[in-house]
């Protein structure tokens, strides 16, 4: 309604202006200069009103957008004016200013909240600009780097701990490294992970930092405890029969603390003694074999990395096991994706891993009747690593044993040494890869090798 009234008033002013100009022209033609002067004066007033309205509206709008561009939402536009059209414009701009103020307050609260969250995080966080200048360091990162969390000088890290700063700079987005940090006589093993985030047109590098030394120490201690438990168990199992046999033989030759005479020996004692000595020899050989297996675990050679063809490798492996598969009625299938052509690694060591896994699969399949299958799928991951899936439809591995099977000397096989899978995982780790197992009703038993 206000806009309509304003429009009508502007039309009236335009009509009066046009009429004044026309009337002044007529009076001038008839030489009535006084009347023409009055009409010209009326026309000038109308023109001034029209121009003033136009300029005022434009000035208010321009001022409003300048304020928005300068992040100023405190300006207020008068609402005690009679021009209803301009009044509506001012009210709209005031409402928009109020909305912008609310958004700013909300964003300021969120910024304060997230900053407090970042600062109080137990994970170290650092943000670097493209020129490697520091954008943000939280308190945990400051403690790791040995600088004061109270300092607001982001360049303090470069001055106080240049080595720490260089690691942050050298880290590429998507990369993960460990860094041994010595601070006040204590050692920290820090895990650095980097990712890239964008701030408008510029790219920022976000680095998360965690001290994993305690976690690794706990894992190492747990591994030692498991290993010692298994070593103790195996050695006690081997030594206990030796002690028992020795005690029995000792009883044949010592009576009441005195050695028996040769005349008191009979054929039964001699035969039993011979059998006992053979048992001691066999048990001793078993213990020696156990110790040799342990030595194998501690002397895995460093891999000699070379590029080799995957298809040729698989053909050689298939030929190696063709007769054994046929003898045990096992259907073997190998699928290789087109992208998986070559791999860099120690062929002999990786081959040792696969041979061990295939032998285990054959041993498991001989325990079932009916269809026996081994499937191998070779593909490339998104990161460009080689993924080998070796599956069989033999008996499932219970969930509680799926991690234990990788512990040295742990075995569920009657004549197993318990080092095959442990050795295989160690070989994969030397290749910066992994060896894991999945065993469930849906997929069967699948060993996953990543190189």
C-alpha positions as MATLAB code, in Angstrom:
seq = 'XXXXXXXXXXXXXXXXXXXXXXXXXXXXXXXXXXXXXXXXXXXXXXXXXXXXXXXXXXXXXXXXXXXXXXXXXXXXXXXXXXXXXXXXXXXXXXXXXXXXXXXXXXXXXXXXXXXXXXXXXXXXXXXXXXXXXXXXXXXXXXXXXXXXXXXXXXXXXXXXXXXXXXXXXXXXXXXXXXXXXXXXXXXXXXXXXXXXXXXXXXXXXXXXXXXXXXXXXXXXXXXXXXXXXXXXXXXXXXXXXXXXXXXXXXXXXXXXXXXXXXXXXXXXXXXXXXXXXXXXXXXXXXXXXXXXXXXXXXXXXXXXXXXXXXXXXXXXXXXXXXXXXXXXXXXXXXXXXXXXXXXXXXXXXXXXXXXXXXXXXXXXXXXXXXXXXXXXXXXXXXXXXXXXXXXXXXXXXXXXXXXXXXXXXXXXXXXXXXXXXXXXXXXXXXXXXXXXXXXXXXXXXXXXXXX';
ca = [
       0.000    0.000    0.000;
       2.901    2.305    0.886;
       4.643    1.546   -2.412;
       1.462    2.390   -4.337;
       1.095    5.745   -2.542;
       4.726    6.561   -3.217;
       4.315    5.658   -6.869;
       1.197    7.903   -7.158;
       3.017   10.823   -5.540;
       5.935   10.416   -7.960;
       3.510   10.340  -10.926;
       1.849   13.512   -9.633;
       5.238   15.225   -9.326;
       6.123   14.185  -12.878;
       2.751   15.473  -14.178;
       3.196   18.784  -12.324;
       6.757   19.065  -13.684;
       5.602   18.374  -17.235;
       2.632   20.783  -16.855;
       4.876   23.503  -15.403;
       7.341   23.210  -18.290;
       4.533   23.228  -20.879;
       2.696   26.154  -19.179;
       5.911   28.181  -18.831;
       6.556   27.695  -22.518;
       3.039   28.923  -23.422;
       3.323   32.025  -21.188;
       6.748   32.870  -22.570;
       5.295   32.650  -26.074;
       2.654   35.231  -25.060;
       5.213   37.318  -23.201;
       3.724   36.639  -19.756;
       7.110   36.364  -18.064;
       5.865   36.629  -14.469;
       3.558   33.621  -14.799;
       6.168   31.667  -16.706;
       8.717   32.337  -13.894;
       6.286   31.002  -11.299;
       5.653   27.845  -13.338;
       9.407   27.313  -13.877;
       9.909   27.656  -10.089;
       7.224   25.013   -9.468;
       8.918   22.722  -12.046;
      12.324   23.177  -10.407;
      10.855   22.235   -6.993;
       9.245   19.087   -8.465;
      12.473   18.118  -10.264;
      14.437   18.631   -7.043;
      11.993   16.401   -5.136;
      12.290   13.661   -7.768;
      16.109   13.806   -7.910;
      16.360   13.972   -4.116;
      14.198   10.863   -3.730;
      16.254    8.975   -6.295;
      19.629   10.037   -4.803;
      18.557    9.343   -1.211;
      17.409    5.833   -2.051;
      20.612    5.102   -3.955;
      22.737    6.592   -1.164;
      21.041    4.432    1.495;
      21.439    1.257   -0.575;
      25.095    2.034   -1.398;
      25.821    2.788    2.270;
      24.166   -0.478    3.307;
      26.228   -2.606    0.908;
      29.447   -0.812    1.908;
      28.659   -1.617    5.540;
      28.038   -5.289    4.659;
      31.294   -5.431    2.693;
      33.168   -3.927    5.674;
      31.530   -6.453    8.023;
      29.650   -3.654    9.828;
      26.141   -4.629   10.861;
      25.674   -1.972   13.545;
      24.208    0.731   11.271;
      20.547    1.630   11.749;
      18.329    3.338    9.215;
      15.636    5.816   10.377;
      12.036    4.622   10.411;
      10.415    7.892   11.507;
       9.917    9.159    7.954;
       6.758    9.872    6.033;
       7.920    8.412    2.718;
       6.364    4.961    2.980;
       8.431    3.482    0.158;
      11.685    4.614    1.781;
      10.346    3.499    5.165;
       9.839   -0.022    3.862;
      13.376   -0.061    2.422;
      14.844    1.085    5.758;
      12.842   -1.507    7.721;
      14.029   -4.293    5.371;
      17.663   -3.197    5.679;
      17.338   -3.005    9.492;
      15.880   -6.542    9.588;
      18.709   -7.805    7.371;
      21.278   -6.101    9.606;
      19.714   -7.750   12.648;
      19.860  -11.151   10.926;
      23.523  -10.606   10.000;
      24.286   -9.661   13.622;
      22.677  -12.897   14.835;
      24.669  -14.935   12.307;
      27.899  -13.227   13.406;
      27.145  -13.920   17.070;
      26.327  -17.556   16.254;
      29.502  -17.972   14.181;
      31.588  -16.273   16.879;
      30.183  -18.700   19.445;
      30.918  -21.692   17.184;
      34.428  -20.403   16.471;
      35.075  -19.968   20.195;
      33.649  -23.439   20.890;
      35.739  -25.174   18.216;
      38.883  -23.301   19.228;
      38.392  -24.425   22.841;
      37.749  -27.966   21.602;
      40.918  -27.924   19.493;
      43.011  -26.444   22.290;
      41.810  -29.000   24.856;
      42.168  -31.999   22.515;
      44.499  -34.782   23.690;
      45.612  -35.131   20.083;
      48.141  -32.592   18.884;
      46.902  -30.441   16.006;
      48.883  -28.084   13.788;
      47.766  -26.143   10.721;
      50.313  -24.837    8.196;
      49.761  -22.427    5.325;
      51.149  -23.010    1.824;
      54.310  -21.034    2.708;
      54.777  -23.302    5.793;
      53.923  -20.512    8.206;
      51.943  -21.701   11.232;
      48.226  -20.974   11.267;
      47.374  -22.887   14.455;
      49.050  -24.906   17.222;
      47.019  -26.420   20.024;
      48.260  -26.945   23.590;
      49.111  -30.623   23.096;
      51.337  -29.829   20.095;
      53.047  -27.098   22.096;
      53.797  -29.582   24.887;
      55.192  -32.116   22.391;
      57.356  -29.400   20.829;
      58.534  -28.010   24.184;
      57.154  -24.488   23.740;
      54.784  -22.509   25.937;
      51.066  -23.024   25.148;
      50.503  -19.445   26.352;
      52.521  -17.971   23.515;
      50.611  -16.452   20.595;
      53.726  -16.198   18.432;
      53.337  -18.944   15.819;
      56.969  -18.529   14.721;
      58.138  -19.617   18.179;
      58.065  -23.280   17.079;
      60.555  -22.645   14.278;
      62.861  -20.819   16.697;
      62.614  -23.161   19.698;
      62.340  -26.561   17.992;
      63.512  -26.372   14.383;
      63.704  -30.177   13.946;
      60.037  -30.558   14.977;
      59.060  -27.720   12.635;
      60.957  -29.273    9.701;
      59.093  -32.564   10.159;
      55.770  -30.692    9.959;
      56.899  -28.890    6.811;
      58.254  -32.008    5.083;
      55.119  -34.061    5.713;
      52.984  -34.410    2.564;
      49.142  -34.543    2.699;
      48.014  -38.160    3.024;
      51.381  -39.208    4.498;
      51.893  -40.831    7.909;
      55.287  -40.954    9.641;
      56.680  -41.648   13.105;
      59.061  -39.197   14.724;
      61.301  -39.870   17.717;
      61.103  -36.780   19.871;
      63.460  -36.245   22.818;
      62.096  -33.727   25.303;
      63.569  -32.967   28.734;
      65.393  -36.288   28.803;
      62.291  -38.342   27.912;
      61.599  -40.053   24.595;
      58.321  -39.649   22.760;
      57.401  -41.663   19.689;
      55.075  -39.344   17.800;
      52.783  -40.386   14.969;
      52.228  -37.591   12.413;
      49.272  -37.726    9.998;
      48.722  -34.995    7.404;
      45.664  -34.033    5.392;
      44.837  -31.081    3.160;
      41.970  -28.666    3.744;
      41.003  -25.632    1.677;
      40.329  -22.127    2.973;
      38.852  -20.281    0.025;
      41.533  -20.189   -2.668;
      44.383  -21.261   -0.417;
      45.293  -24.796    0.737;
      46.082  -25.578    4.370;
      47.838  -28.644    5.769;
      46.325  -30.131    8.913;
      48.680  -32.372   10.902;
      47.477  -34.548   13.785;
      50.085  -35.728   16.307;
      49.819  -38.610   18.774;
      52.300  -40.067   21.246;
      52.154  -43.815   20.565;
      55.147  -44.862   22.674;
      53.096  -45.972   25.677;
      50.683  -47.875   23.455;
      53.568  -49.571   21.633;
      55.281  -50.370   24.942;
      52.075  -51.967   26.210;
      51.706  -53.990   22.995;
      55.347  -55.000   23.137;
      55.014  -56.075   26.778;
      51.857  -58.020   25.952;
      53.666  -59.748   23.054;
      56.620  -60.628   25.294;
      54.264  -62.032   27.927;
      52.481  -64.170   25.337;
      55.792  -65.333   23.868;
      57.261  -66.181   27.277;
      54.073  -68.041   28.210;
      54.247  -70.149   25.040;
      58.008  -70.720   25.342;
      57.582  -71.820   28.957;
      54.704  -74.099   28.041;
      56.581  -75.754   25.160;
      59.810  -76.164   27.100;
      58.015  -77.612   30.137;
      56.201  -80.063   27.868;
      59.581  -81.186   26.489;
      61.523  -81.249   29.764;
      58.904  -82.938   31.974;
      59.146  -86.333   30.173;
      62.968  -86.119   30.298;
      62.826  -85.654   34.063;
      60.400  -88.551   34.426;
      62.500  -90.942   32.278;
      65.721  -89.920   34.025;
      64.143  -90.618   37.414;
      62.985  -94.052   36.231;
      66.418  -94.964   34.829;
      68.099  -93.629   37.938;
      65.966  -96.022   39.985;
      67.278  -98.994   37.976;
      70.915  -98.299   38.842;
      70.736  -96.776   42.321;
      69.233  -98.721   45.188;
      69.153  -97.228   48.701;
      71.755  -94.664   47.641;
      74.165  -97.312   46.374;
      74.983  -98.302   42.790;
      73.723 -101.767   41.834;
      76.216 -104.417   40.839;
      76.451 -105.557   37.190;
      75.327 -109.011   38.255;
      72.049 -107.515   39.474;
      71.169 -106.145   36.013;
      68.878 -108.181   33.793;
      67.690 -108.051   30.205;
      64.514 -106.134   31.120;
      66.497 -103.334   32.785;
      68.869 -103.114   29.801;
      65.984 -103.048   27.284;
      64.086 -100.444   29.313;
      67.243  -98.346   29.626;
      67.823  -98.448   25.875;
      64.222  -97.426   25.202;
      64.497  -94.664   27.792;
      67.680  -93.317   26.203;
      66.004  -93.344   22.794;
      63.061  -91.414   24.257;
      65.482  -88.895   25.787;
      67.213  -88.530   22.403;
      63.931  -87.984   20.550;
      62.675  -85.521   23.141;
      66.018  -83.695   23.039;
      65.853  -83.510   19.233;
      62.341  -82.114   19.518;
      63.570  -79.444   21.920;
      66.454  -78.627   19.565;
      63.985  -78.333   16.668;
      61.866  -75.963   18.759;
      64.905  -73.780   19.527;
      65.913  -73.781   15.828;
      62.413  -72.650   14.876;
      62.697  -69.828   17.387;
      66.005  -68.801   15.825;
      64.296  -68.667   12.419;
      61.838  -66.123   13.785;
      64.619  -63.882   15.031;
      66.685  -64.072   11.834;
      64.291  -63.139    9.033;
      66.431  -61.550    6.277;
      65.709  -58.028    5.073;
      63.736  -58.177    1.805;
      65.618  -57.516   -1.442;
      63.065  -55.456   -3.366;
      62.695  -56.042   -7.094;
      59.862  -55.677   -9.587;
      58.471  -58.970  -10.899;
      55.585  -60.099  -13.099;
      52.530  -61.326  -11.192;
      51.091  -63.620  -13.869;
      54.394  -65.483  -14.351;
      54.664  -65.830  -10.585;
      51.162  -67.305  -10.292;
      51.791  -69.740  -13.167;
      54.904  -71.029  -11.407;
      52.980  -71.424   -8.148;
      50.108  -73.258   -9.878;
      52.524  -75.708  -11.526;
      54.237  -76.269   -8.182;
      50.989  -77.367   -6.543;
      49.175  -78.973   -9.509;
      49.967  -82.537   -8.474;
      49.177  -81.916   -4.800;
      45.836  -80.281   -5.648;
      44.900  -83.225   -7.855;
      45.945  -85.793   -5.249;
      43.763  -84.123   -2.604;
      40.866  -83.415   -5.019;
      41.112  -79.656   -4.527;
      39.753  -77.242   -7.128;
      42.142  -74.283   -7.433;
      41.153  -70.997   -9.072;
      43.273  -67.861   -9.488;
      41.828  -64.530  -10.701;
      44.119  -61.595  -11.496;
      42.723  -58.127  -12.215;
      43.981  -56.343  -15.324;
      45.616  -53.579  -13.249;
      47.620  -56.091  -11.198;
      50.518  -56.685  -13.558;
      53.663  -56.127  -11.516;
      54.665  -55.758   -7.886;
      57.779  -54.599   -6.060;
      58.967  -56.945   -3.321;
      61.178  -59.862   -2.413;
      59.705  -62.650   -4.534;
      61.320  -65.447   -2.523;
      60.052  -64.161    0.826;
      56.521  -63.427   -0.397;
      56.498  -66.811   -2.113;
      57.389  -68.363    1.250;
      54.320  -66.696    2.762;
      51.992  -67.980    0.034;
      53.456  -71.499    0.175;
      52.839  -71.580    3.920;
      49.240  -70.358    3.517;
      48.482  -72.817    0.695;
      49.937  -75.716    2.712;
      47.754  -74.713    5.667;
      44.703  -74.514    3.382;
      45.398  -77.997    1.943;
      45.804  -79.387    5.456;
      42.462  -77.824    6.495;
      40.632  -79.112    3.397;
      41.726  -82.702    3.963;
      39.563  -82.651    7.090;
      36.311  -82.195    5.132;
      34.375  -84.365    2.711;
      32.821  -83.179   -0.533;
      33.868  -80.167   -2.616;
      37.239  -78.695   -1.695;
      38.130  -75.253   -3.064;
      40.999  -72.795   -2.867;
      40.445  -69.403   -4.520;
      43.026  -66.703   -5.021;
      42.071  -63.154   -6.091;
      44.781  -60.596   -6.871;
      43.920  -56.912   -7.278;
      45.219  -53.392   -6.716;
      43.923  -51.147   -3.940;
      43.092  -47.455   -4.430;
      46.484  -46.629   -2.945;
      48.178  -48.769   -5.612;
      49.145  -51.614   -3.262;
      48.815  -55.289   -4.202;
      46.027  -57.180   -2.414;
      46.008  -60.994   -2.419;
      42.965  -62.838   -1.074;
      43.507  -66.561   -0.463;
      40.246  -68.307    0.477;
      39.309  -71.899    1.220;
      36.087  -73.636    2.222;
      37.651  -75.725    4.971;
      36.764  -75.645    8.678;
      36.356  -72.126   10.064;
      38.846  -70.651   12.511;
      37.052  -69.764   15.780;
      36.873  -66.023   16.361;
      38.838  -66.224   19.619;
      41.734  -67.929   17.772;
      41.918  -65.646   14.723;
      44.594  -63.396   16.241;
      46.268  -66.087   18.333;
      47.276  -68.047   15.224;
      49.833  -65.306   14.466;
      51.501  -65.641   17.881;
      54.852  -67.474   17.689;
      54.601  -71.211   18.528;
      50.818  -71.145   18.886;
      49.351  -73.976   16.804;
      46.163  -76.031   16.576;
      47.799  -78.708   14.414;
      49.065  -81.868   16.034;
      52.507  -81.698   14.424;
      52.619  -77.965   13.770;
      55.584  -75.830   14.827;
      53.507  -72.686   15.340;
      55.942  -70.393   13.548;
      54.612  -70.427    9.967;
      51.954  -67.728   10.287;
      54.033  -65.657   12.704;
      56.954  -65.765   10.292;
      54.640  -64.914    7.374;
      53.230  -61.848    9.146;
      56.768  -60.740   10.009;
      57.773  -61.028    6.322;
      54.749  -58.940    5.261;
      55.575  -56.262    7.834;
      59.137  -56.081    6.501;
      57.481  -55.249    3.148;
      55.488  -52.451    4.883;
      52.457  -54.637    4.264;
      50.105  -56.763    6.341;
      48.703  -60.259    6.794;
      45.262  -60.762    8.333;
      42.520  -63.378    8.415;
      38.735  -63.376    8.105;
      36.841  -66.560    8.932;
      33.044  -66.631    8.935;
      30.099  -68.510    7.485;
      29.577  -66.043    4.646;
      33.124  -65.817    3.255;
      34.777  -68.974    4.582;
      38.401  -68.620    5.673;
      40.198  -65.796    3.838;
      43.785  -64.675    4.357;
      44.466  -61.100    3.193;
      47.964  -60.126    2.098;
      48.746  -56.507    1.281;
      52.112  -55.606   -0.233;
];
